[in-house]
Amino acid sequence: MSICHRRKRSFISSDDARSVLSSTEAERGTRTLTSLREWSCLSYVDGLELGVEDVHHGKNETVSRSTVGGTRTLTPLREPDFESCAPSANQLLINNLQSFDLQMCKCGHGPYRLMLGSRAVELAAAAARDVGLSSEGATIHRRLTSVHVELPAAGVMARVEPADALAVAQRQVEMARFLATKAVRAARLVVPDRQPLIYPDGIVTLWKSLVIVERPIAPALLGRLARRLHEVSAAGIPDEIPDLDPFFRVRRVLDRLGPGMPPEGIGKLRDELDRLTRSWQETIANDPLGTVVVHGDFHKANVVVTAHGLTLLDLEDAGRGPATWDLVPHLVGARRYGTPPAECRSFCEGYGVDPLTWDGTELLCRVYELHLTCWAVALRHTSPEMAGEAEVRLSSFLGSTDRRWTLR
C-alpha cells in the first residue's frame, strides 16, 4: 500500500509498521506498507493530511498502477492477516483513519479501491488543462462518495469519481445533456462533448460553477419543479438515458463491507435487498404516474436557487423510472427525519398528486430507505457523527429501534 502526503510531517507507527523511506520515496513523499495491520496501526497526528493512492494485497503478485503522473509498481510482501487484527481491522480504520480521504474501502482479500483528496485535486486540475481551462487555485469543495474540486479561475466545479465509477459519471453526463435542452434548469457541463474525462485512477466531470442565492425553497415550489421535470418526458425519453437503478450503490456497499460489520446485520441487509429487488420491476410497471425521467434523489439539498431560478444538482442517480420515485424522499423525510407532515403535504400538493393512494409507494419508500442506510454505512469512517448515524439507520431500518435520522 502506498500512502502519500503533500508536505513533510511526522507520523507514528507501531512495531508492526516499521519501514524506512528510501531517498526516491522521500522525494515523492511515499511510503510502502505491507499489510492491513500496518495501515490500521498508523496514527493521525499534527494535522497530517494523508490519503491512500493505491492498495493491493495478493500472494506472490506484482501490481502495476498507472497514474496521470506515471506508473508505480507495488510488490505485496505477504497476505494480510485479518484474523489477528484485534479489534477488527475495519474498526481500527474507523478509529485511526477518520481524517483520511477515503472514498471506498473493501475489507477482505483483494484490492482496496480508494480516492484521496490530494489526488482528486490533481485529477481535476489535469482535466481542466486537458480541455483548455485554467487549473489555478484548485481546492477541495466537498468530499463524500465523490470529491468536488473547485476551479475558481475557470469558473468550474470538478467532480472526481473513483476509477470504477465510470457508469455513475456517464449517467450524469447523459442526464445533463438531456436537460440542457429542456425547460428544467440543472447543473450544466463545460465542454459536454468531451465528457466524462477518463484517467487510469479516476473519472472527472466538469461543471459550470453556480452563484447560489441563500434562501429557503417552499415545499410547494419543489413539488412543481418535480412535476416540470417529469413533464419533459412527454415527447419521449432518449435511448441514451439509462434506467433508474436504486440498487446499484446498495450492492456495491454490501459487496465491500468487511469484518467491521456484524455478519448478522449484513445478512439482514442482503435479505432485504433480495426481497425488494424481486418485487421492483412488477411494482414500478404499475406506477399510476407512469415512467418518466426522474432525478433519483429529489429533495431540497439537491436543489439550489440561482439568479435563473431553481436548479437541480447531483444527477448521479437520475434515469428512466417511475415518477413516484421522486416523491418518495419527502415521504421518507416525514417518517424518518422528523420533517413536519405539513411540508410533505405541501410538496405533494405542488406536484398535484397524493402518492399514498398507490399501494406500491410503500415498497418504493423501503427501497429508498435501504439506499440511505447503506449510504451512511459506506461513509461511517468519515466522522464520529456519521459513524453514529450509520448505527442509528441500520438499527432502525432493521426494526430494532425507532430513532430519528439526522444527517442528509
C-alpha positions as CSV (number, residue, x, y, z in Angstrom):
1,M,0.0,0.0,0.0
2,S,1.2,3.4,-0.8
3,I,0.4,6.3,1.5
4,C,1.1,9.8,0.2
5,H,1.2,13.3,1.7
6,R,1.8,16.7,0.2
7,R,4.2,18.0,2.8
8,K,6.7,16.5,5.2
9,R,5.2,15.9,8.6
10,S,5.7,13.4,11.4
11,F,4.0,10.1,11.7
12,I,3.6,7.4,14.3
13,S,3.6,3.7,13.6
14,S,3.7,0.5,15.7
15,D,6.5,-2.1,15.6
16,D,4.4,-3.9,13.0
17,A,4.6,-0.9,10.7
18,R,8.3,-0.2,10.7
19,S,9.5,1.0,7.4
20,V,12.2,3.4,6.1
21,L,11.8,5.8,3.3
22,S,14.3,5.4,0.5
23,S,15.7,8.6,-1.0
24,T,13.5,8.1,-4.0
25,E,10.4,7.6,-1.9
26,A,11.3,10.6,0.2
27,E,11.2,12.8,-2.8
28,R,7.7,11.6,-3.7
29,G,6.5,11.6,-0.2
30,T,5.7,7.9,-0.4
31,R,6.0,5.0,2.0
32,T,5.1,1.4,1.3
33,L,3.3,-0.7,3.9
34,T,3.0,-4.4,3.7
35,S,-0.3,-5.3,5.3
36,L,-3.6,-4.0,6.5
37,R,-2.4,-4.3,10.1
38,E,0.4,-1.8,9.3
39,W,-2.2,0.5,7.8
40,S,-4.5,0.2,10.8
41,C,-1.7,1.0,13.2
42,L,-0.9,4.3,11.7
43,S,-2.0,7.3,13.8
44,Y,-3.2,10.7,12.6
45,V,-1.1,13.4,14.3
46,D,-0.2,17.1,13.9
47,G,-2.7,17.8,11.1
48,L,-1.1,15.3,8.8
49,E,-3.1,15.0,5.6
50,L,-2.8,11.5,4.3
51,G,-4.6,9.6,1.6
52,V,-4.4,6.2,0.1
53,E,-3.4,6.3,-3.5
54,D,-3.3,2.6,-4.3
55,V,-3.6,-0.6,-2.3
56,H,-3.4,-4.1,-3.5
57,H,-2.7,-7.3,-1.5
58,G,-2.1,-10.7,-3.0
59,K,0.2,-13.7,-2.9
60,N,3.4,-13.5,-5.0
61,E,1.9,-10.8,-7.1
62,T,3.3,-7.7,-8.6
63,V,0.8,-5.0,-9.4
64,S,1.3,-2.0,-11.7
65,R,-0.9,1.0,-11.4
66,S,-0.8,3.8,-14.0
67,T,-1.5,7.3,-12.8
68,V,-1.5,10.7,-14.5
69,G,2.0,11.2,-13.2
70,G,3.3,7.9,-14.3
71,T,3.3,4.2,-13.4
72,R,4.1,2.8,-10.0
73,T,4.8,-0.9,-9.3
74,L,3.8,-2.4,-5.9
75,T,5.0,-5.8,-4.8
76,P,2.9,-7.2,-1.9
77,L,5.1,-8.9,0.6
78,R,2.5,-11.1,2.3
79,E,-1.2,-11.7,2.5
80,P,-2.8,-9.6,5.2
81,D,-3.6,-11.4,8.4
82,F,-7.2,-10.3,9.2
83,E,-7.8,-12.8,11.9
84,S,-5.0,-11.5,14.1
85,C,-6.2,-7.9,13.9
86,A,-8.0,-7.1,17.2
87,P,-10.2,-5.2,17.3
88,S,-11.3,-5.8,13.8
89,A,-9.3,-4.1,11.0
90,N,-12.3,-2.2,9.9
91,Q,-12.9,-0.8,13.4
92,L,-9.2,0.3,13.6
93,L,-9.6,2.1,10.3
94,I,-12.6,3.9,11.7
95,N,-10.7,4.8,14.9
96,N,-7.4,5.8,13.4
97,L,-8.1,7.0,9.9
98,Q,-11.2,9.1,10.2
99,S,-9.4,12.1,8.6
100,F,-8.3,10.1,5.6
101,D,-9.8,11.0,2.3
102,L,-11.3,7.5,1.9
103,Q,-14.0,7.2,-0.8
104,M,-14.3,3.4,-0.9
105,C,-12.8,0.6,1.1
106,K,-13.1,-3.1,0.6
107,C,-12.1,-5.2,3.6
108,G,-11.1,-8.7,2.8
109,H,-8.8,-10.3,0.3
110,G,-8.3,-8.4,-2.9
111,P,-7.9,-4.7,-3.9
112,Y,-8.9,-1.7,-2.0
113,R,-10.4,1.0,-4.2
114,L,-9.8,4.4,-2.6
115,M,-9.7,8.1,-3.7
116,L,-7.7,10.7,-1.7
117,G,-8.4,14.4,-1.7
118,S,-5.0,15.5,-2.8
119,R,-5.1,13.1,-5.8
120,A,-8.6,14.3,-6.6
121,V,-7.3,17.9,-6.9
122,E,-4.5,16.7,-9.2
123,L,-7.0,14.8,-11.4
124,A,-9.4,17.8,-11.5
125,A,-6.5,20.1,-12.5
126,A,-5.4,17.7,-15.2
127,A,-8.9,17.5,-16.6
128,A,-9.2,21.3,-16.7
129,R,-5.9,21.6,-18.6
130,D,-6.9,18.8,-21.0
131,V,-9.9,20.8,-22.2
132,G,-8.0,24.1,-22.3
133,L,-9.1,25.6,-18.9
134,S,-7.1,27.1,-16.1
135,S,-6.4,24.9,-13.1
136,E,-5.2,27.7,-10.9
137,G,-6.4,27.7,-7.4
138,A,-7.9,24.2,-7.4
139,T,-9.2,23.4,-3.9
140,I,-11.5,20.7,-2.4
141,H,-15.1,21.9,-2.0
142,R,-16.7,18.7,-0.7
143,R,-15.8,15.1,-0.1
144,L,-18.4,12.4,0.2
145,T,-18.9,9.5,-2.2
146,S,-17.1,11.7,-4.8
147,V,-14.7,14.6,-4.4
148,H,-15.8,18.0,-5.6
149,V,-12.9,20.3,-6.5
150,E,-13.4,24.0,-7.2
151,L,-11.5,25.5,-10.1
152,P,-12.2,29.3,-9.5
153,A,-10.0,30.6,-12.3
154,A,-12.1,28.6,-14.8
155,G,-15.4,29.1,-13.1
156,V,-15.8,25.4,-12.9
157,M,-16.6,22.7,-10.3
158,A,-15.0,19.4,-11.0
159,R,-16.5,16.2,-9.7
160,V,-14.0,13.3,-9.3
161,E,-15.2,9.7,-9.0
162,P,-13.1,6.6,-8.4
163,A,-11.9,4.7,-11.4
164,D,-14.6,2.0,-11.1
165,A,-17.4,4.6,-11.2
166,L,-17.5,5.3,-14.9
167,A,-21.2,4.3,-15.2
168,V,-22.0,6.9,-12.5
169,A,-20.2,9.6,-14.4
170,Q,-21.8,8.7,-17.7
171,R,-25.2,8.7,-16.2
172,Q,-24.6,12.3,-15.0
173,V,-23.3,13.4,-18.4
174,E,-26.3,11.9,-20.3
175,M,-28.8,13.5,-18.0
176,A,-27.1,16.9,-18.1
177,R,-27.1,16.8,-21.9
178,F,-30.8,15.9,-22.0
179,L,-31.8,18.6,-19.6
180,A,-29.7,21.3,-21.2
181,T,-32.3,21.5,-24.0
182,K,-35.4,21.4,-21.7
183,A,-37.4,23.8,-19.6
184,V,-35.9,22.5,-16.3
185,R,-32.7,24.1,-15.2
186,A,-30.0,21.7,-13.9
187,A,-26.2,21.8,-13.4
188,R,-24.5,22.5,-16.8
189,L,-21.5,20.7,-18.2
190,V,-18.5,22.5,-19.5
191,V,-17.5,21.2,-23.0
192,P,-20.1,18.5,-22.8
193,D,-18.8,16.7,-25.9
194,R,-15.5,15.9,-24.1
195,Q,-17.0,14.4,-21.0
196,P,-16.5,12.4,-18.9
197,L,-12.7,12.7,-18.8
198,I,-11.3,9.2,-18.0
199,Y,-8.0,8.7,-16.3
200,P,-6.4,5.4,-15.0
201,D,-7.2,6.2,-11.4
202,G,-10.3,8.4,-11.6
203,I,-13.1,9.8,-13.6
204,V,-13.7,13.6,-13.9
205,T,-16.7,15.6,-15.0
206,L,-16.5,19.4,-15.2
207,W,-19.5,21.6,-14.4
208,K,-20.2,25.4,-14.6
209,S,-19.9,27.0,-11.2
210,L,-23.2,28.4,-9.8
211,V,-23.8,31.6,-7.9
212,I,-26.2,30.4,-5.2
213,V,-28.7,32.6,-3.6
214,E,-29.1,31.5,0.0
215,R,-32.8,31.4,0.6
216,P,-35.3,28.7,1.6
217,I,-37.3,26.9,-1.0
218,A,-41.0,26.4,-0.3
219,P,-42.0,22.7,-0.5
220,A,-44.8,23.5,-3.0
221,L,-42.2,25.0,-5.3
222,L,-40.1,21.9,-5.1
223,G,-43.2,19.8,-5.9
224,R,-43.9,22.0,-9.0
225,L,-40.2,21.6,-10.1
226,A,-40.5,17.8,-9.8
227,R,-43.7,18.0,-12.0
228,R,-41.9,20.1,-14.6
229,L,-39.0,17.6,-14.7
230,H,-41.4,14.7,-15.3
231,E,-43.3,16.6,-17.9
232,V,-40.2,16.9,-20.2
233,S,-40.6,13.2,-20.8
234,A,-43.9,13.8,-22.7
235,A,-42.0,14.0,-26.0
236,G,-40.2,10.7,-25.3
237,I,-37.1,9.6,-23.4
238,P,-33.9,9.3,-25.4
239,D,-32.3,5.8,-25.6
240,E,-29.2,7.4,-24.0
241,I,-30.9,7.9,-20.7
242,P,-30.2,4.8,-18.6
243,D,-32.8,3.1,-16.4
244,L,-33.1,4.1,-12.8
245,D,-31.1,1.6,-10.7
246,P,-31.7,2.3,-7.0
247,F,-29.9,-0.9,-6.0
248,F,-26.5,-0.2,-7.7
249,R,-25.0,1.7,-4.8
250,V,-26.6,-0.7,-2.3
251,R,-25.0,-3.7,-3.9
252,R,-21.6,-2.0,-4.1
253,V,-21.7,-1.1,-0.4
254,L,-22.7,-4.6,0.7
255,D,-20.0,-6.2,-1.5
256,R,-17.4,-4.0,0.1
257,L,-18.3,-4.5,3.8
258,G,-15.9,-6.5,5.8
259,P,-15.1,-7.6,9.4
260,G,-16.1,-4.2,10.9
261,M,-19.8,-5.0,10.3
262,P,-21.7,-7.7,12.3
263,P,-22.4,-10.6,9.9
264,E,-26.0,-10.7,11.1
265,G,-26.5,-7.1,10.1
266,I,-25.0,-7.7,6.6
267,G,-27.1,-10.8,6.2
268,K,-30.3,-8.9,7.0
269,L,-29.5,-6.1,4.6
270,R,-28.8,-8.6,1.8
271,D,-32.1,-10.4,2.6
272,E,-34.0,-7.2,2.3
273,L,-32.1,-6.2,-0.9
274,D,-33.1,-9.6,-2.4
275,R,-36.7,-9.2,-1.4
276,L,-37.0,-5.7,-2.7
277,T,-35.2,-6.5,-6.0
278,R,-37.6,-9.3,-6.7
279,S,-40.6,-7.0,-6.3
280,W,-39.2,-3.9,-8.0
281,Q,-39.9,-4.4,-11.7
282,E,-43.5,-5.6,-11.2
283,T,-44.2,-2.8,-8.8
284,I,-42.9,0.1,-10.9
285,A,-44.6,-1.2,-14.0
286,N,-47.9,-0.3,-12.3
287,D,-46.9,3.2,-11.2
288,P,-50.1,5.3,-11.9
289,L,-47.9,8.3,-12.7
290,G,-46.1,6.5,-15.4
291,T,-42.4,6.1,-16.5
292,V,-40.5,9.4,-16.8
293,V,-37.1,10.9,-16.5
294,V,-36.5,11.1,-12.7
295,H,-33.8,12.9,-10.7
296,G,-33.4,9.8,-8.5
297,D,-32.7,11.7,-5.2
298,F,-35.1,14.6,-5.3
299,H,-35.0,16.6,-2.1
300,K,-34.2,20.2,-1.1
301,A,-30.5,19.5,-0.5
302,N,-30.2,18.7,-4.3
303,V,-31.9,21.9,-5.4
304,V,-30.4,25.4,-5.2
305,V,-31.6,28.9,-6.0
306,T,-29.7,30.9,-8.6
307,A,-30.4,34.1,-10.5
308,H,-32.1,31.9,-13.1
309,G,-34.4,30.2,-10.6
310,L,-34.4,26.7,-9.1
311,T,-31.6,24.5,-10.3
312,L,-31.2,20.7,-9.9
313,L,-27.8,19.3,-8.7
314,D,-26.3,15.9,-8.3
315,L,-27.6,13.9,-11.2
316,E,-25.8,10.6,-10.5
317,D,-29.0,8.7,-9.6
318,A,-31.1,10.1,-12.5
319,G,-32.6,7.9,-15.1
320,R,-35.7,6.4,-16.7
321,G,-38.0,5.3,-13.8
322,P,-41.3,5.5,-12.0
323,A,-42.5,9.1,-11.4
324,T,-43.5,8.3,-7.8
325,W,-39.8,7.7,-7.0
326,D,-39.1,11.4,-7.0
327,L,-41.9,11.9,-4.4
328,V,-40.6,9.3,-2.1
329,P,-37.7,11.3,-0.4
330,H,-40.3,13.7,1.0
331,L,-42.4,10.8,2.4
332,V,-39.3,9.2,4.0
333,G,-38.3,12.7,5.3
334,A,-41.6,12.8,7.3
335,R,-41.3,9.3,8.7
336,R,-37.5,9.1,9.3
337,Y,-36.1,12.6,9.6
338,G,-38.9,14.3,11.5
339,T,-39.9,16.6,8.6
340,P,-43.2,18.2,9.5
341,P,-46.0,16.4,7.7
342,A,-47.4,19.7,6.5
343,E,-44.2,20.2,4.4
344,C,-44.7,16.8,2.8
345,R,-48.3,17.6,2.1
346,S,-47.4,20.9,0.6
347,F,-44.8,19.3,-1.7
348,C,-47.4,16.7,-2.9
349,E,-49.9,19.5,-3.5
350,G,-47.3,21.4,-5.5
351,Y,-46.8,18.2,-7.6
352,G,-50.5,17.7,-7.9
353,V,-51.0,14.2,-6.5
354,D,-51.1,12.2,-3.3
355,P,-48.7,9.3,-3.8
356,L,-50.0,7.4,-0.8
357,T,-53.1,6.4,-2.7
358,W,-51.0,3.9,-4.6
359,D,-50.1,0.8,-2.6
360,G,-46.8,0.4,-4.5
361,T,-45.5,3.6,-2.8
362,E,-44.6,1.7,0.4
363,L,-42.2,-0.6,-1.4
364,L,-40.5,2.4,-3.1
365,C,-40.1,4.1,0.3
366,R,-38.5,0.9,1.6
367,V,-36.1,0.8,-1.3
368,Y,-35.1,4.4,-0.7
369,E,-34.6,3.8,3.0
370,L,-32.3,0.9,2.2
371,H,-30.3,3.2,-0.1
372,L,-30.0,5.8,2.6
373,T,-29.0,3.3,5.2
374,C,-26.2,1.8,3.0
375,W,-25.0,5.3,2.1
376,A,-24.5,6.1,5.8
377,V,-22.8,2.7,6.4
378,A,-20.4,3.4,3.5
379,L,-19.4,6.7,4.9
380,R,-19.3,5.7,8.6
381,H,-15.5,6.1,8.7
382,T,-15.6,9.8,7.7
383,S,-16.5,11.2,11.1
384,P,-17.8,10.1,14.6
385,E,-21.2,11.8,13.7
386,M,-21.5,9.7,10.5
387,A,-20.5,6.5,12.4
388,G,-23.3,7.2,14.9
389,E,-25.7,8.0,12.1
390,A,-24.9,4.7,10.4
391,E,-25.6,2.8,13.6
392,V,-29.0,4.6,14.0
393,R,-30.1,3.9,10.5
394,L,-29.0,0.3,10.5
395,S,-30.8,-0.5,13.7
396,S,-34.0,1.4,12.8
397,F,-34.1,0.1,9.2
398,L,-33.8,-3.5,10.5
399,G,-36.6,-2.8,13.1
400,S,-34.7,-2.9,16.4
401,T,-35.2,0.9,17.2
402,D,-37.3,3.8,16.0
403,R,-34.7,6.6,16.4
404,R,-34.8,9.7,14.2
405,W,-32.3,10.1,11.4
406,T,-30.4,13.3,11.1
407,L,-27.6,13.6,8.6
408,R,-28.6,14.0,4.9
